[in-house]
Amino acid sequence: AAREGNPVDVDGPDFLVVNLVSQPSKRQEILHLINYNARLKRSTGTVKVLWRPPNGKGNSQVQLLSPDAAAPELLTANADAAGISFTIPAIRTYSMAVLKY
């Protein structure tokens, strides 16, 4: 079934640019998040994400990767009728969230 509306909603600053890439063969989507104001604003602060998986069912954990972090981070996600929601503590320059379904 096709998703209606945006597959992802991101609540962050205006200078945060996001791109969602679908990888159906791996049953995942990757959310790329770029802080385009990193020179002046070293961190975005908290970023809230609502993801609507293609099949309506997603994983309860999201893997967050960033060159600014020493290691990948597992974020806890919450599922409800609206989709899968999770919070990214902050984005310095670039992060990507791996979303499994």
BELGIBEL-V495662 format. One line per field, one symbol per residue. ss: DSSP state (a for helix, b for strand, c for the rest). psi: psi as a letter, one per 20 degrees, with the letter a starting at -180 (. if undefined). burial: I if it has 24 or more other C-alpha atoms within 12 Angstrom, else O. A space follows every 50 residues. Layout:
ss: ???
psi: ???
burial: ???
//
This chain:
ss: cccccccbbbbccccbbbbbbbbaaacbbbbbbbbcccccccccccbbbb bcccccccccbbbbbcccccccbbbbcbbbccbbbbbbcccccbbbbbbb c
psi: qqqqapipppnarhjopqppppmhhjlrqpopppojkhhhniqiappppo pnqhjiprqiqpppqqiiqhrqppqpqppahhbpqrppgqpfgpqpppoq .
burial: OOOOOOIIIIIIOOOIIIOIOOOOOOOIIIIIIIIOOOOOOOIIOOIIII IIIIOOIIIOOIIIIIOOOOOOOOIOIOOOOOIIIIIIOIIIIIIIIIII I
//
